[in-house]
Amino acid sequence: MKPLRRAHSVGDPGTSALAAIISHELNNIAVPMDGFAELAVQNTALHEPVRYSLDEMRIAIGRIKALASDLESLAENGSRPAPIAIGDCMPDAADADALRVDKIDWQCGVSTVVTVDRAHARRAIHSLAVIAARGTSQFTRAPDWSVSVGPAAAGARCVACGATTRRKDIFVFVQAYGSHSVTSDALRDPLGCARVGRANRRLTLAALVHSAHGAGGHILQNETAGTLMLAFPVN
């Protein structure tokens, strides 16, 4: 089966290098802050107002780390696509805990083989979960995962690049259900004009688009049902 045509990538080499530098520096700031905040929270003698302030501080640190992760997604070059079990692309235990994932509804076998760049596929899935699970930049609820295999509706288009599916194309669809909708315009132009305070969300959308196409996949949407999913071609 031939995959859909590849889309343009988000960013250029200069942008990627800058994104990598900023991501690295943000992590250098966030990691020690996170560690010291965690140590402080473990102090059982803390008064409630202080504990509340520390919790708010940890949420802010989480936003910094999420921003660094999105920048890293745009900076990485990835490797060549290879046959990989879709289960190996899904969140591992650490990711699942960070994303507060409750369950994965496997409507296909975890050993179903797709040809993807694993690093980009995992980042695309992570970004999809972030979009489903958080409002501004922090996680607010757990996404419910659905992973299924089958043909896309004939003529379905990738909302980011416009590539069209064919009736004979078979895909693994990865979907995280959430309450935060995404418009087609935002996916087609993820780095476009954003309102103040929405830059982090736009960056997550850009990471989703970049990583999905870097993995050889595409993004499908049903605006009527309000659903958004990744489609990776099955071997």
Beta strands, then each sheet from edge to edge (+ up, - down):
strand 1: 82-85
strand 2: 103-106
strand 3: 113-116
strand 4: 144-151
strand 5: 170-177
strand 6: 218-222
strand 7: 227-233
sheet 1: 1+ 3-
sheet 2: 2+ 4+ 5- 7+ 6-
end
